[in-house]
Amino acid sequence: MPAIAAVLIGGTSLFGGLGSVAGTLIGALILTLVLNGMNLLHVNASWQPLVTGIIVILAVWIDTRTRRLGEQKST
């Protein structure tokens, strides 16, 4: 799950398309910072998968939204 989350945060689409290694590294960095911040704030470890899942859902939602806007502009 963290690997998929890092790729999605980095800008690669679940629905096909192109991604980059640099984007994936940035996504992994962001995810690591969030999870490390939760550890430093003494958030219970059982909440970390939930937060990762929410981040994945947000990344997919943003990707879907931008694809729809791109399709509307091209028509």
N, C-alpha and C positions, 0 to 999 in steps of 0.2 A: 504494500500500500504506500509506504513512503517513497518508493522509487517512482510509482505512477504519479503520485502527487507532485514530486519534483519536476517531472517531465511536463505535466499539465501547467504548473505554475510558471514554468519556463517558456510557455507559449506554444507548445505543440498541441495540435488539435486531436481530440479523440475520434473525430469524424474524417480523418485523413488530412493530408497536407504536409507541409514541411516544418521541421523543427531544426534547432541548432544545438550543438554541444554547449555553446556559451549560454544559451537560454536555459538549458537543463542545469548547468552549473549554478546559474543565478537562482533558479527555482529551488535547487537543493540547499543553497545558502539561506534563502528566505525561510524555508521549512525548518532548517536546523536552528536558525535564530529564534523562531517562534517556539519550538519545542524546548530549546535551552532556556528561553525566557520563562516558560512555564515551570521548568525545574527550579530556576532561581527564585521564583515567586512561591515555591512550595505548593504548587498545584498538584493534586492527587494524580498519580501516573495513569489511572484508569480513564481520565478525561482526555489524555493525549490522542488516542485513536479517534475520539469524537471530534476533536478540533481538526485533526488531519482530514477526516471525512468532510467536515464543513468546508475546509479550504478546497478540497477536490470539487465539491458541489459548486462552490462559487466560481472556480476556474472554468468548469464546464458551462455554467450559466453565462459567464462573460463571453466565452468563445461562441456559444450559440447566438447570443445577442449580437455580437459583432458580425457574425456570418449573415444573419437576417438583415441587418442594416446594409451590409455590402451588397446583398442580392437586391434589395429595394432600390439602391442607388443605380445599379447597372441596368435596371429595366426602365 
